[in-house]
Amino acid sequence: MIAKKAAKREQTDVVGCPQCDWVSQRTELSKREHAECPRCGYFLEGAATRHHTLVAIAAAALVLLLASLQVNFISYSVTGSEQSMTLMDAAWQLSFFHEKVLAVLVLLTVILIPVLYLVSLIWVYSQIHNSGSNRLNRYFLRLMEHLKPWLMTDVFLLGTLVSLVKISGLAEVRLLEGFWGFSVFVVLLLYVYERAKRTPIWDYYMATSRPNIHVQAGMTANEQDLQTCPLCHALNAKDADKCYQCTEPQKTAWWRKPGTTLALIFAGAIMLIPAHWLPVMETVRFGNEQPATIIGGVTELWQAGDRPVAVIIFVASLVIPVAKVLTLAVLLLLAQRQTPTIVQNRLLLFKVTDWIGRWSMIDIFVVAILVALVRGGTVMSVYPGSAAVSFAAAVVLTMLAAMSFDTRLFWREAHK
């Protein structure tokens, strides 16, 4: 972050980078400007936005989601029989077939977590000029940050479209009001997410009691025996139990140790074996069972002429999970052997790997949609396969591995 003034400021005018541990001077930002870490390019904060507009859009998104739950989502008809499903059926039907873990995962990532995120955001932004920095406001702010990685409505929407392609050749499919309402909701949620990420919200809820510590910009927090809060970027004493500004616990060093990351990577890799070996779903047509593995589904789509969709499933369900495990493991090892000239390249590789990992959930959402929609008895029905839970576990474990990966290792090793 480039400072407008060279003179030293108070500690509230400096901010730490959770990605590389660099301490930067804060500066006032004009409209559409944002501040990045000068060392690694991490987005630190943006200019203030219109809070009332953000609250209104978030409220509209919340209403659209709740409305979408009340009407039918998709319908299909085959051999004279017609079936329809609601958005909630994507979770309920999985639970009916004793796949409660998958049902909870779908319910959380598609409905409950987005609702909690929007409710928290509406509360926080509507209280900016009213109640100040109290415990409840800080709790909702922390909750917003922790929920962000698990917002998967856009992945679910893409999974829905893939599901339609899979059955379009076997039945007549119609997109109903719930689908269109949910689609608009996803667009509004993504807009709110991006705008909220660029708003310096912690400035409005800054704590009145601050630790008496000396902070200097142009050095790392570690070099000054300080630690950067990963949520609000405030600088705290090395031995602080919680952040003075957002009250986030700071004694979580075990979570970002290489050993924890390696254990999660290994567990995710183990889960990928049954996920790709066993059938992810089973289709019953006129009494004949047709189990399908992930690679089998890709082959079927390719042979049916749906090659773009086959490529999407192949990349999301096969390439990305395996590549993510290998990339994280290699980056963890290479963090001990590198120079400043290659740090940025490896950091970029990590960020890309972290971002694309969530898209592997497409296959789980495809299974959820088809199980909820195709319920025609012996004529045609879809059931979850034994690989579905293993694959979902692999995705969650690799996401946790990426979250626990301490990118500050790159900089510490490269600048010794």
N, C-alpha and C positions, 0 to 999 in steps of 0.2 A: 504494500500500500504506500503510495507516494504522499508524503506529508507536505502541507502547504507552508508550514513553519518549522524551522529547524530547532527551535527552543524546546526544552523538555516540558512535558505537561504532567498533569496529575495521572495517577495510575488508571483512572477511569477513561482516559483518552488514549490508552493503548489496548491492544487486543492480541490474543494469541491465536496461532493457527493450529488446529487439531491435527492437520495432516502432516506438517513438517516441524512443528514446535517453534516457529519463528515468531518473534514479538514485533508488531508493527504499530506505528503511530496512526491514530484515527484522524480522519479529516471530514469536514462537512461535504456532503454530496448534493449536487443539484439533480433535478429531475432526469430520470433515465440513466444516471450514472451509477456505477457500482464499484466496490473496492475489492481487490484481489490481493492475496499474499504475494509479495514481490519475489519470494523464493521458489514457490511451487505453483502459483496461480490458483490456489484454492479460493472459492467465492466466500468472502467474509461477510459482506453486507451490502445492501442496496439502499437507494434513496427511499424516503417515506412515501407511502401510497395513500390513496383515499380509503380510510378504514371503513366508512359507511358503505361504500360500493362493494368492498370485499365481503362484508357481512351480508349484504343483500344477495349477492351471487351465491354465497355459501348456503344461505337459507333457501334459495330457489333450488339449488342442487339437492338439498336434504328433502324438500317437499317432493321433488321429482322421483327420488329414490323410493320414498315411502309410498307414493302413488303407484310406482311401477310394481310394487309388491302385491298390490290389490287386484291387478288385472292379469290376463293371460299373456305369456311371454312369446311362445311359439306354438304352432299346431302343425300336425301332419296327418295325412290320410293315405291309407293303403288298403286295397281290396275291400272298399266300402266302409271300413271302420276309420274313425277319426279320433285322434288323441291330441290333447293340449297340455301345456305345463305352465306353471307360474315360476317366477324367479326363485321363490322359496323351495319349490320342488327339487331344485338342483341339489339341495342339502338333505331335504326330508327323505327322498327316495334312496339315497345312499345309506342313510340311517336304517331304513326299512330292510335293506339287504345286509345288515350287520356290519357295515363299513362306517362305524361311528367316528373313527378318527378322520376319515376323509370328509365326512359330513360336517364335522366341527371346523375343519380347515377351510372348506368352501364357505361355510356360514361366516366365519371370522373375516377372511380376506376379501369377500365380495360384499358383505352387508354390514356386519357389526363394526368392524374396524373403520370403514368409511363413515359410518354414522357417528361413532365416537370422535373421530378426527374433526368432522364438520361441527359437531356440537361444541367441542373444545375450542375450535377456532372462532365460532360465533361468540362464545362467552368471552374469550380473551380480547377480541377486537372491539367488542361492544362495551367493555369495562375500562378501556384505556383512559378515559377522562373522568372516571367515576371513583373507583375504589383504590387505585394505586397498587403498590407492591404488597399484597397480602398472600397468605399461604395458599389459598384456593387458586388464585390467579397463577401463581408459580407452578402449582401442581398441573393445571391444565396446559400450561406452556410446555412442561416436560413431557406430558402425555402426548402432545402433538408431535414432538420430535421422535419419540419412541415408536409411534404408530406409522410414520412415513414409509419405512421400507416394506411394510406389509399391506400397503394399498395396491390391490391387484385387479381393480375393476377393468382397466384397459386390457390386461391379459385375458380376463374372463370374456370380454367382448370379442376379442380375436378368436378365442377358443370356441365361442358360439358360432362364428362364421365358418370355422373349420368343420364343426359338427354338421352344419347344414350341407356343406359340400359332400360330406361322407354319406348322407342319406338321401340327397337330392335325386340320385339315380334310382332309388328304390321306392320313393314315396313323394307325394306332393306336399311341399312345405310352405307354410305361410308365416311371415313375421307379423306379430300382433302389437297391440298398443304398448304392452310392457317392454318389448324390445326397443321400440323407438324412444320411449320415455327413458329407459336405462341408457341408451346411446347418448342422448342429450345430457343426462346426468354425468356420464363419464367425461364429456367435453368440459362441462362446468367444473367438475372436480379437478381436472388437470389444470385448468386455468387458475383456480383458487390456490392449488398447491404451488404453482410456479410464482404467483404474485406474493403469497405469504412467505415463501423462501427468500424473497428479495427485500423484505421489509425489516428494518432494524427494530423489531418489536421489543427487545429487551431494554431499549432506551426508556421505554415508558414504564417499565416495572423494575427499575434499578433499585437495589437495596440501599437503605440509608446507612447501615453500619458496614463499613468496609475494613478489611484487614490492613494493618499498618505495615505495609511492605514496600520496598523500593523496587521499581520496575524500570528497565531501560529498553527502549526500542533498538532494533538492529542486532539483537542477540537472540539466542534460543531461551525458552523458559527454563529448560533443564540447566543451562549454564548459570542461571541466576537462582538456582534452588527453588524454582517455582514449577507449577503444573497448570496446563491449559484445560479448562472445562470443555469437554467435547460437545456440549449442548449450546451454551451461551457464549463460549470463547473467552470468558473472564479468566483472569490470572489469579491463582490461589497459592498459598504457601505449600511447600512440598508435603508437609505432614497434615494438611487439612483433611478432615473427615468428610466434609461436604462443601460444595461451592457456595461462597458467600452470597452470590447473586441469584442463582436458580435453585439452590439447595440440592442439586444432584449429588449423590454419593461419589466421592473421589477415590475411595479405597477399593478400586476394582482393577488393580494392576494385573491380577491373575487372569482376568478375562482377555487382556491384550498381550499375553505372553506367547512366544512362538510355540511352546508346548501345547497350549490350548488350541491354537489354530491348526497345528499338525494333527492333533487328535480328532478334531472335527472333520478335517480333510479325509483322514483315514476312514472314519465312520461313514462319511458320504460315499467314498469309493466302494466300501463293502456293500452298501445298500444298492448301488448301481448294478451289481451282479444279478440278484434275483429280479430287479426291475426290468432288465433287458432279456432275461432268460424265460421268465414266466409270462403267461398271458395277462395283458393289462385290462382286457374286457372280453366278454363272451357274447356272441350273437346267436340267438335261436330263431331259425326260419323254418316254419312248417315242421317243427319237431326236431330239426337237425341242429346240433350245437356246433358253432364255429368259433373256437378260441382264437384270439388274435394277439400276438406280441406287438411291441412297438414297431420293430422293423417289418413285421408282417403287414401292419397297417400302412406303413409307408409304401411298401411294394404294391399293395392293393390299389392305393390311390394313384400310383405311377402307371400301373397297367390299365386303370380305368380312364386315363387321359387327364387326370387332375394333377398335372406335374408341378405347377406352382405351389399348390397346397402340400403335395408330397415333400417338396423341398423345405417348406416351412416346418413341417413336423419333423423331418429328418434333422434339420439344424437345431431346432428347439429341444427335441427330446433325446437326440443321440450325440450330436456334435458338441453342443453347449455344455451339458453336464460333465462329459468326459474331459473336454478341453478346460473347463473351469477347475476341476480337480487337479489336472496336470499343471496348469498355469500357476495356481496358488502354491502348489508344492515346490515348483521350480523357483518362483519368486521368493519364497521363504528361505530357500537355500542360497540363492544368489544375493540376498540382502546382506550376507556376510562378506561378499567379495564383489565390490563394485567401486567405481570412481564417479566423481561429480558429473562427468560428461554423459553417463548413461542412466543416471537416476531418473531424469524426466521421461525417458523412453519406457522404463520399467513402471514408473508411476502411471503413465498413460495406459499401459497394458493392464495394470491392476484395475483402474477405473472402468475400462471397457468390460473386463471380465466380471466385475462386481455388478455393473448395470445390466448386462444381458442375462445374468443368472436367473433372475425372477421369471423370465419368459419361458423357462422350462416347464412352468406350471400349466402351460397350454394343454398338454396331454391329460392332466388330471381334470381340468375343466371340460375337455371334450368328453371324457368318460361321464362326468356328472351330468352334462346336458343330455347325452344319449340315453343314459339310464333313466332320467326323469321323463324324457319325451317318448321313447320307444317302449311302450308297455302293452303289446298286443297279444300276450299269451304265447301260444304255439305258432301263431301266424308270423309274428316278428317281435322279438324282445331283445333288449340289451341288458347285460348284467356286469357289474364290476368284477375284474379279474384279480387274482391274488398278487399281481405285480404292482397294482395301483398304490397300495400303502407303502411299499418299498421305494417306489419312484418318488412319491411325495416326501418321504423321509429323506431321500437323497437330496432333493431340491432344498428343503429346509436346512439340512445340515451344512450344505455348501454355502447357503446364504449366511448362516451364522459364522462359518469359517471366514468369509470375506469381511463380516462385521468385526470379527476379533483380530483381523490382520492389522498389525501396528505399522502403518506406513512411515512412521518416524524412524524406523530401523534403517530405511534407505539413507536418510540424511545423516544419521549418527555415524553409520559405518563409512559413508562416503567422505565425511568431513573430519575424520579423526586426524 
